[in-house]
Amino acid sequence: MKIHITQQAAAWYIRELDLKVGDSVQFFGKVYGKDGFSFALAIMEPSRPEVEVVIDGVRFYVEKSDAWFFSEHDLDITFDEIRNEPVLDRK
């Protein structure tokens, strides 16, 4: 499992969440939404990251305890120019 996040998507999170250098964003799965699962995120420090990527000093990561949600998939975060928001996908 890997996290791929475009610079444009990372910049959106940094701006919209008012993130600073050293902040961390956790991605995880929630049990609800389309097909019973949905993406969620929280601004919090990691305790046991499974994967992480740092962009502009901000850490984006998935905890080991949440790796089940991605089960052999990569987390691909791109930016939708029309909707002006990030798009998360398990590939």
C-alpha positions in Angstrom: 0.0 0.0 0.0 1.2 3.5 -0.9 -0.2 7.0 -0.7 0.0 9.1 -3.9 -1.2 12.7 -3.5 -0.8 15.4 -6.1 0.7 18.7 -5.2 -2.6 20.4 -6.1 -4.6 18.1 -3.8 -2.1 18.6 -0.9 -2.2 22.4 -1.4 -6.0 22.3 -1.1 -5.9 20.4 2.2 -3.2 22.7 3.5 -5.2 25.8 2.6 -8.7 24.6 3.6 -7.6 22.9 6.8 -5.2 25.8 7.7 -2.4 23.3 8.1 1.1 24.3 9.2 4.5 22.7 8.7 4.6 19.7 11.1 0.9 19.0 11.1 -0.4 15.5 10.2 -3.5 14.3 8.3 -4.8 10.8 8.9 -6.9 9.0 6.2 -9.1 6.1 7.3 -12.2 4.3 6.3 -15.7 4.8 7.8 -18.4 2.1 7.7 -21.3 4.0 5.9 -21.8 5.7 2.6 -21.7 4.3 -0.9 -21.0 0.5 -0.8 -21.0 0.6 3.0 -17.7 2.4 3.3 -16.4 6.0 2.9 -13.2 7.9 3.3 -12.6 10.1 6.3 -9.8 12.2 7.6 -8.6 13.7 10.9 -5.9 16.1 11.8 -3.9 14.2 14.4 -0.4 12.9 15.1 0.3 9.3 14.0 1.0 6.6 16.6 1.8 3.7 14.2 1.7 4.8 10.6 1.5 2.1 7.9 2.3 4.5 5.1 3.0 8.2 4.9 4.1 10.9 2.6 5.2 14.4 3.5 4.3 17.3 1.2 5.3 20.9 2.0 6.1 19.9 5.6 2.7 18.2 6.2 2.4 14.5 6.8 -0.4 12.6 5.1 -0.7 9.0 6.5 -2.7 5.8 7.2 -2.3 4.1 10.6 -1.6 0.4 10.8 -5.0 -0.1 12.5 -6.7 1.4 9.4 -4.8 -0.6 6.8 -7.7 -3.1 6.5 -9.7 -0.5 4.7 -7.2 -0.2 1.8 -6.5 -4.0 1.7 -3.9 -4.3 -1.0 -4.8 -1.0 -2.6 -3.0 2.2 -2.9 -4.6 5.5 -1.8 -4.6 7.8 -4.8 -5.6 11.5 -4.1 -5.9 13.7 -7.1 -7.6 17.1 -7.6 -10.9 17.7 -9.5 -10.6 21.0 -11.3 -14.3 21.3 -12.0 -15.5 20.6 -8.4 -12.4 22.3 -7.0 -11.8 19.6 -4.4 -9.6 16.5 -3.9 -10.8 13.1 -5.1 -9.8 10.0 -3.0 -9.6 6.6 -4.6 -8.4 3.1 -3.7 -6.5 1.7 -6.7 
